[in-house]
Amino acid sequence: CAKKVKLAKDDTNDLATCRVLLAELEGHQDAWPFLSPVNHKAVPGYRKVIKKPMDFSTIREKLANNRYLNLETFIIDVNLVFDNCEKFNEDNSEIGRAGHNMRRFFDKRWTELLR
Ligand SMILES: Oc1ccc2c(c1)N[C@H](O)CC2
């Protein structure tokens, strides 16, 4: 049978796409809980419960220092922000709702930009 050739995805614009997506996340009105690292010294339990803290300023730093292998590793870090939020906050709380809103926004935007 004919040999299957895997079509390579064009990843040329992925870095620019990550920058656009990150800027849109940072500019969202519900971004405030996620803009900078949680101060784990001021929040009882955070350091023990959340094994891999992540926030938008850390993602921006990693992007600037070429720390993401590809678009997928960037998306994994963004989703880590929202997964940490769900783990530590009630759904029916100010920050819990902000996390759900931001995840919904991100899912919609990256699929629009990449699908
Ligand atoms: O009441 C509080 C006080 C501090 C925080 C939260 C809730 N949730 C954040 O995910 C982590 C920081």
Backbone and ligand atoms as CSV (ligand in chain L), in Angstrom:
chain,resi,resn,atom,element,x,y,z
A,1,CYS,N,N,0.857,-1.218,0.000
A,1,CYS,CA,C,0.000,0.000,0.000
A,1,CYS,C,C,0.880,1.251,0.000
A,2,ALA,N,N,0.301,2.369,-0.417
A,2,ALA,CA,C,1.085,3.622,-0.546
A,2,ALA,C,C,1.634,4.024,0.822
A,3,LYS,N,N,2.909,4.560,0.841
A,3,LYS,CA,C,3.543,4.983,2.097
A,3,LYS,C,C,2.882,6.282,2.567
A,4,LYS,N,N,2.456,6.305,3.872
A,4,LYS,CA,C,1.811,7.523,4.390
A,4,LYS,C,C,2.896,8.544,4.702
A,5,VAL,N,N,2.768,9.772,4.149
A,5,VAL,CA,C,3.719,10.845,4.505
A,5,VAL,C,C,3.006,11.797,5.455
A,6,LYS,N,N,3.516,11.917,6.738
A,6,LYS,CA,C,2.879,12.806,7.724
A,6,LYS,C,C,3.060,14.243,7.229
A,7,LEU,N,N,1.946,14.978,7.101
A,7,LEU,CA,C,2.054,16.382,6.689
A,7,LEU,C,C,2.596,17.208,7.859
A,8,ALA,N,N,3.728,17.891,7.630
A,8,ALA,CA,C,4.280,18.719,8.695
A,8,ALA,C,C,3.410,19.963,8.861
A,9,LYS,N,N,3.143,20.348,10.128
A,9,LYS,CA,C,2.388,21.583,10.370
A,9,LYS,C,C,3.361,22.738,10.210
A,10,ASP,N,N,2.874,23.824,9.573
A,10,ASP,CA,C,3.726,25.010,9.435
A,10,ASP,C,C,3.775,25.746,10.766
A,11,ASP,N,N,4.918,25.735,11.446
A,11,ASP,CA,C,5.025,26.366,12.778
A,11,ASP,C,C,5.728,27.722,12.697
A,12,THR,N,N,5.807,28.270,11.510
A,12,THR,CA,C,6.565,29.521,11.289
A,12,THR,C,C,6.043,30.669,12.148
A,13,ASN,N,N,4.703,30.764,12.252
A,13,ASN,CA,C,4.105,31.923,12.931
A,13,ASN,C,C,3.751,31.641,14.391
A,14,ASP,N,N,4.139,30.465,14.890
A,14,ASP,CA,C,3.688,30.068,16.222
A,14,ASP,C,C,4.163,31.017,17.310
A,15,LEU,N,N,5.386,31.538,17.228
A,15,LEU,CA,C,5.899,32.436,18.270
A,15,LEU,C,C,5.070,33.729,18.302
A,16,ALA,N,N,4.783,34.267,17.126
A,16,ALA,CA,C,3.954,35.482,17.042
A,16,ALA,C,C,2.549,35.206,17.576
A,17,THR,N,N,2.031,34.024,17.284
A,17,THR,CA,C,0.698,33.644,17.763
A,17,THR,C,C,0.678,33.552,19.286
A,18,CYS,N,N,1.728,32.975,19.858
A,18,CYS,CA,C,1.812,32.907,21.330
A,18,CYS,C,C,1.846,34.298,21.930
A,19,ARG,N,N,2.573,35.215,21.303
A,19,ARG,CA,C,2.655,36.587,21.839
A,19,ARG,C,C,1.294,37.269,21.773
A,20,VAL,N,N,0.574,37.072,20.663
A,20,VAL,CA,C,-0.765,37.663,20.517
A,20,VAL,C,C,-1.707,37.086,21.573
A,21,LEU,N,N,-1.700,35.771,21.709
A,21,LEU,CA,C,-2.584,35.110,22.677
A,21,LEU,C,C,-2.274,35.588,24.098
A,22,LEU,N,N,-0.992,35.666,24.446
A,22,LEU,CA,C,-0.615,36.097,25.795
A,22,LEU,C,C,-1.046,37.546,26.048
A,23,ALA,N,N,-0.864,38.412,25.058
A,23,ALA,CA,C,-1.275,39.818,25.221
A,23,ALA,C,C,-2.787,39.907,25.440
A,24,GLU,N,N,-3.545,39.080,24.728
A,24,GLU,CA,C,-5.010,39.089,24.885
A,24,GLU,C,C,-5.412,38.561,26.259
A,25,LEU,N,N,-4.713,37.536,26.757
A,25,LEU,CA,C,-4.994,37.024,28.107
A,25,LEU,C,C,-4.712,38.104,29.149
A,26,GLU,N,N,-3.566,38.772,29.018
A,26,GLU,CA,C,-3.179,39.802,29.999
A,26,GLU,C,C,-4.124,40.996,29.986
A,27,GLY,N,N,-4.744,41.251,28.827
A,27,GLY,CA,C,-5.634,42.407,28.681
A,27,GLY,C,C,-7.075,42.126,29.049
A,28,HIS,N,N,-7.400,40.889,29.358
A,28,HIS,CA,C,-8.771,40.499,29.690
A,28,HIS,C,C,-9.141,41.042,31.065
A,29,GLN,N,N,-10.384,41.469,31.245
A,29,GLN,CA,C,-10.764,42.113,32.519
A,29,GLN,C,C,-10.731,41.136,33.691
A,30,ASP,N,N,-10.807,39.839,33.393
A,30,ASP,CA,C,-10.771,38.843,34.475
A,30,ASP,C,C,-9.374,38.248,34.682
A,31,ALA,N,N,-8.342,38.904,34.130
A,31,ALA,CA,C,-6.965,38.381,34.209
A,31,ALA,C,C,-6.299,38.646,35.560
A,32,TRP,N,N,-6.883,39.549,36.370
A,32,TRP,CA,C,-6.177,40.052,37.558
A,32,TRP,C,C,-5.638,38.963,38.507
A,33,PRO,N,N,-6.333,37.822,38.704
A,33,PRO,CA,C,-5.735,36.821,39.627
A,33,PRO,C,C,-4.508,36.113,39.057
A,34,PHE,N,N,-4.272,36.292,37.738
A,34,PHE,CA,C,-3.290,35.465,37.049
A,34,PHE,C,C,-2.100,36.239,36.497
A,35,LEU,N,N,-2.053,37.564,36.758
A,35,LEU,CA,C,-1.036,38.405,36.127
A,35,LEU,C,C,0.363,38.174,36.690
A,36,SER,N,N,0.453,37.872,37.990
A,36,SER,CA,C,1.777,37.652,38.602
A,36,SER,C,C,1.712,36.448,39.543
A,37,PRO,N,N,2.898,35.926,39.943
A,37,PRO,CA,C,2.916,34.701,40.756
A,37,PRO,C,C,2.151,34.872,42.069
A,38,VAL,N,N,1.449,33.838,42.500
A,38,VAL,CA,C,0.801,33.859,43.807
A,38,VAL,C,C,1.895,33.973,44.880
A,39,ASN,N,N,1.690,34.875,45.861
A,39,ASN,CA,C,2.645,35.018,46.966
A,39,ASN,C,C,2.419,33.882,47.960
A,40,HIS,N,N,3.131,32.765,47.743
A,40,HIS,CA,C,2.828,31.553,48.537
A,40,HIS,C,C,3.146,31.750,50.023
A,41,LYS,N,N,3.978,32.773,50.354
A,41,LYS,CA,C,4.241,33.034,51.795
A,41,LYS,C,C,3.012,33.650,52.454
A,42,ALA,N,N,2.170,34.311,51.642
A,42,ALA,CA,C,0.997,35.014,52.195
A,42,ALA,C,C,-0.277,34.187,52.075
A,43,VAL,N,N,-0.216,33.047,51.373
A,43,VAL,CA,C,-1.428,32.254,51.132
A,43,VAL,C,C,-1.253,30.861,51.734
A,44,PRO,N,N,-1.845,30.614,52.908
A,44,PRO,CA,C,-1.697,29.311,53.571
A,44,PRO,C,C,-2.089,28.161,52.665
A,45,GLY,N,N,-1.227,27.164,52.582
A,45,GLY,CA,C,-1.547,25.947,51.846
A,45,GLY,C,C,-1.156,25.961,50.390
A,46,TYR,N,N,-0.900,27.154,49.840
A,46,TYR,CA,C,-0.704,27.216,48.384
A,46,TYR,C,C,0.498,26.386,47.931
A,47,ARG,N,N,1.624,26.577,48.635
A,47,ARG,CA,C,2.868,25.912,48.217
A,47,ARG,C,C,2.717,24.378,48.263
A,48,LYS,N,N,1.941,23.890,49.273
A,48,LYS,CA,C,1.771,22.421,49.431
A,48,LYS,C,C,0.805,21.862,48.395
A,49,VAL,N,N,-0.271,22.609,48.143
A,49,VAL,CA,C,-1.358,22.114,47.269
A,49,VAL,C,C,-0.995,22.234,45.796
A,50,ILE,N,N,-0.396,23.371,45.392
A,50,ILE,CA,C,-0.111,23.643,43.974
A,50,ILE,C,C,1.343,23.305,43.673
A,51,LYS,N,N,1.515,22.153,43.023
A,51,LYS,CA,C,2.877,21.630,42.789
A,51,LYS,C,C,3.643,22.437,41.740
A,52,LYS,N,N,2.921,22.977,40.755
A,52,LYS,CA,C,3.595,23.725,39.678
A,52,LYS,C,C,2.898,25.071,39.476
A,53,PRO,N,N,3.285,26.081,40.290
A,53,PRO,CA,C,2.678,27.414,40.127
A,53,PRO,C,C,2.980,27.971,38.739
A,54,MET,N,N,2.058,28.733,38.178
A,54,MET,CA,C,2.260,29.374,36.886
A,54,MET,C,C,1.370,30.605,36.808
A,55,ASP,N,N,1.842,31.630,36.090
A,55,ASP,CA,C,1.093,32.873,35.933
A,55,ASP,C,C,1.512,33.514,34.616
A,56,PHE,N,N,0.780,34.548,34.193
A,56,PHE,CA,C,1.014,35.148,32.873
A,56,PHE,C,C,2.370,35.851,32.793
A,57,SER,N,N,2.850,36.452,33.885
A,57,SER,CA,C,4.153,37.145,33.813
A,57,SER,C,C,5.294,36.135,33.662
A,58,THR,N,N,5.152,34.977,34.272
A,58,THR,CA,C,6.156,33.909,34.135
A,58,THR,C,C,6.140,33.355,32.716
A,59,ILE,N,N,4.961,33.200,32.144
A,59,ILE,CA,C,4.839,32.747,30.756
A,59,ILE,C,C,5.491,33.773,29.823
A,60,ARG,N,N,5.268,35.067,30.078
A,60,ARG,CA,C,5.881,36.110,29.242
A,60,ARG,C,C,7.415,36.035,29.324
A,61,GLU,N,N,7.937,35.815,30.512
A,61,GLU,CA,C,9.389,35.685,30.728
A,61,GLU,C,C,9.933,34.483,29.948
A,62,LYS,N,N,9.242,33.364,30.064
A,62,LYS,CA,C,9.683,32.133,29.370
A,62,LYS,C,C,9.638,32.321,27.856
A,63,LEU,N,N,8.608,33.010,27.372
A,63,LEU,CA,C,8.486,33.271,25.925
A,63,LEU,C,C,9.643,34.154,25.460
A,64,ALA,N,N,9.964,35.182,26.253
A,64,ALA,CA,C,11.040,36.130,25.901
A,64,ALA,C,C,12.406,35.454,25.905
A,65,ASN,N,N,12.552,34.412,26.763
A,65,ASN,CA,C,13.835,33.703,26.873
A,65,ASN,C,C,13.860,32.405,26.081
A,66,ASN,N,N,12.918,32.286,25.135
A,66,ASN,CA,C,12.897,31.124,24.240
A,66,ASN,C,C,12.839,29.787,25.007
A,67,ARG,N,N,12.027,29.754,26.056
A,67,ARG,CA,C,11.935,28.551,26.888
A,67,ARG,C,C,10.844,27.579,26.431
A,68,TYR,N,N,10.062,27.948,25.431
A,68,TYR,CA,C,9.017,27.035,24.942
A,68,TYR,C,C,9.506,26.340,23.671
A,69,LEU,N,N,9.384,25.016,23.673
A,69,LEU,CA,C,9.829,24.200,22.532
A,69,LEU,C,C,8.948,24.472,21.320
A,70,ASN,N,N,7.637,24.627,21.594
A,70,ASN,CA,C,6.691,24.825,20.489
A,70,ASN,C,C,5.395,25.384,21.061
A,71,LEU,N,N,4.400,25.529,20.208
A,71,LEU,CA,C,3.100,26.074,20.602
A,71,LEU,C,C,2.461,25.210,21.694
A,72,GLU,N,N,2.648,23.921,21.568
A,72,GLU,CA,C,2.003,22.986,22.517
A,72,GLU,C,C,2.517,23.216,23.942
A,73,THR,N,N,3.829,23.413,24.110
A,73,THR,CA,C,4.378,23.596,25.465
A,73,THR,C,C,3.925,24.934,26.038
A,74,PHE,N,N,3.663,25.911,25.166
A,74,PHE,CA,C,3.097,27.195,25.615
A,74,PHE,C,C,1.667,26.990,26.114
A,75,ILE,N,N,0.856,26.253,25.336
A,75,ILE,CA,C,-0.543,26.002,25.708
A,75,ILE,C,C,-0.620,25.206,27.011
A,76,ILE,N,N,0.311,24.281,27.220
A,76,ILE,CA,C,0.357,23.506,28.462
A,76,ILE,C,C,0.539,24.428,29.669
A,77,ASP,N,N,1.426,25.434,29.553
A,77,ASP,CA,C,1.627,26.378,30.665
A,77,ASP,C,C,0.401,27.255,30.901
A,78,VAL,N,N,-0.254,27.694,29.824
A,78,VAL,CA,C,-1.467,28.502,30.001
A,78,VAL,C,C,-2.541,27.681,30.713
A,79,ASN,N,N,-2.713,26.432,30.284
A,79,ASN,CA,C,-3.718,25.582,30.932
A,79,ASN,C,C,-3.352,25.278,32.386
A,80,LEU,N,N,-2.047,25.252,32.701
A,80,LEU,CA,C,-1.608,25.049,34.087
A,80,LEU,C,C,-2.113,26.176,34.994
A,81,VAL,N,N,-2.123,27.400,34.473
A,81,VAL,CA,C,-2.667,28.538,35.241
A,81,VAL,C,C,-4.111,28.258,35.641
A,82,PHE,N,N,-4.897,27.802,34.666
A,82,PHE,CA,C,-6.330,27.581,34.915
A,82,PHE,C,C,-6.579,26.332,35.756
A,83,ASP,N,N,-5.759,25.298,35.555
A,83,ASP,CA,C,-5.916,24.076,36.359
A,83,ASP,C,C,-5.567,24.351,37.826
A,84,ASN,N,N,-4.490,25.145,38.065
A,84,ASN,CA,C,-4.140,25.535,39.443
A,84,ASN,C,C,-5.287,26.302,40.084
A,85,CYS,N,N,-5.899,27.180,39.309
A,85,CYS,CA,C,-7.008,28.001,39.812
A,85,CYS,C,C,-8.188,27.119,40.215
A,86,GLU,N,N,-8.522,26.135,39.375
A,86,GLU,CA,C,-9.632,25.226,39.694
A,86,GLU,C,C,-9.336,24.398,40.926
A,87,LYS,N,N,-8.052,24.041,41.105
A,87,LYS,CA,C,-7.695,23.190,42.250
A,87,LYS,C,C,-7.831,23.961,43.568
A,88,PHE,N,N,-7.468,25.252,43.534
A,88,PHE,CA,C,-7.353,26.009,44.780
A,88,PHE,C,C,-8.600,26.837,45.107
A,89,ASN,N,N,-9.491,27.027,44.136
A,89,ASN,CA,C,-10.642,27.913,44.339
A,89,ASN,C,C,-11.956,27.209,44.069
A,90,GLU,N,N,-12.981,27.567,44.873
A,90,GLU,CA,C,-14.348,27.087,44.595
A,90,GLU,C,C,-14.792,27.612,43.230
A,91,ASP,N,N,-15.554,26.795,42.498
A,91,ASP,CA,C,-16.109,27.281,41.226
A,91,ASP,C,C,-16.918,28.556,41.459
A,92,ASN,N,N,-17.716,28.528,42.578
A,92,ASN,CA,C,-18.588,29.650,42.868
A,92,ASN,C,C,-17.864,30.655,43.765
A,93,SER,N,N,-16.769,31.189,43.251
A,93,SER,CA,C,-16.032,32.249,43.958
A,93,SER,C,C,-15.546,33.237,42.904
A,94,GLU,N,N,-15.165,34.409,43.348
A,94,GLU,CA,C,-14.699,35.463,42.436
A,94,GLU,C,C,-13.556,34.950,41.557
A,95,ILE,N,N,-12.544,34.360,42.200
A,95,ILE,CA,C,-11.356,33.913,41.450
A,95,ILE,C,C,-11.673,32.633,40.669
A,96,GLY,N,N,-12.505,31.764,41.263
A,96,GLY,CA,C,-12.894,30.541,40.551
A,96,GLY,C,C,-13.602,30.863,39.248
A,97,ARG,N,N,-14.532,31.817,39.290
A,97,ARG,CA,C,-15.269,32.210,38.079
A,97,ARG,C,C,-14.332,32.871,37.073
A,98,ALA,N,N,-13.397,33.708,37.577
A,98,ALA,CA,C,-12.436,34.359,36.670
A,98,ALA,C,C,-11.641,33.305,35.911
A,99,GLY,N,N,-11.228,32.234,36.608
A,99,GLY,CA,C,-10.473,31.165,35.964
A,99,GLY,C,C,-11.264,30.472,34.872
A,100,HIS,N,N,-12.527,30.167,35.167
A,100,HIS,CA,C,-13.376,29.530,34.147
A,100,HIS,C,C,-13.587,30.451,32.953
A,101,ASN,N,N,-13.812,31.745,33.227
A,101,ASN,CA,C,-14.003,32.709,32.124
A,101,ASN,C,C,-12.758,32.794,31.247
A,102,MET,N,N,-11.585,32.843,31.886
A,102,MET,CA,C,-10.336,32.982,31.147
A,102,MET,C,C,-10.037,31.730,30.327
A,103,ARG,N,N,-10.362,30.553,30.877
A,103,ARG,CA,C,-10.114,29.317,30.129
A,103,ARG,C,C,-11.015,29.271,28.898
A,104,ARG,N,N,-12.260,29.684,29.072
A,104,ARG,CA,C,-13.215,29.671,27.958
A,104,ARG,C,C,-12.740,30.628,26.861
A,105,PHE,N,N,-12.271,31.806,27.293
A,105,PHE,CA,C,-11.761,32.810,26.350
A,105,PHE,C,C,-10.549,32.275,25.583
A,106,PHE,N,N,-9.603,31.658,26.313
A,106,PHE,CA,C,-8.381,31.137,25.693
A,106,PHE,C,C,-8.687,30.019,24.697
A,107,ASP,N,N,-9.532,29.084,25.127
A,107,ASP,CA,C,-9.885,27.956,24.242
A,107,ASP,C,C,-10.461,28.479,22.937
A,108,LYS,N,N,-11.346,29.487,23.021
A,108,LYS,CA,C,-11.987,30.050,21.820
A,108,LYS,C,C,-10.944,30.731,20.940
A,109,ARG,N,N,-10.047,31.529,21.539
A,109,ARG,CA,C,-9.097,32.319,20.751
A,109,ARG,C,C,-8.046,31.439,20.073
A,110,TRP,N,N,-7.531,30.445,20.784
A,110,TRP,CA,C,-6.443,29.686,20.115
A,110,TRP,C,C,-7.028,28.779,19.024
A,111,THR,N,N,-8.238,28.321,19.213
A,111,THR,CA,C,-8.825,27.516,18.130
A,111,THR,C,C,-9.162,28.411,16.940
A,112,GLU,N,N,-9.605,29.644,17.193
A,112,GLU,CA,C,-9.847,30.591,16.083
A,112,GLU,C,C,-8.550,30.863,15.322
A,113,LEU,N,N,-7.457,31.074,16.048
A,113,LEU,CA,C,-6.178,31.436,15.406
A,113,LEU,C,C,-5.506,30.260,14.717
A,114,LEU,N,N,-5.819,29.010,15.211
A,114,LEU,CA,C,-5.041,27.883,14.694
A,114,LEU,C,C,-5.831,26.806,13.979
A,115,ARG,N,N,-7.147,26.932,14.018
A,115,ARG,CA,C,-7.909,25.860,13.343
A,115,ARG,C,C,-8.488,26.355,12.022
L,1,LIG,O1,O,-8.905,33.950,49.010
L,1,LIG,C1,C,-7.798,33.784,48.265
L,1,LIG,C2,C,-6.618,34.398,48.628
L,1,LIG,C3,C,-5.473,34.203,47.854
L,1,LIG,C4,C,-5.520,33.423,46.685
L,1,LIG,C5,C,-6.728,32.828,46.314
L,1,LIG,C6,C,-7.863,33.014,47.108
L,1,LIG,N1,N,-6.802,32.056,45.170
L,1,LIG,C7,C,-5.722,32.090,44.227
L,1,LIG,O2,O,-5.820,31.022,43.327
L,1,LIG,C8,C,-4.422,32.032,44.988
L,1,LIG,C9,C,-4.288,33.208,45.883
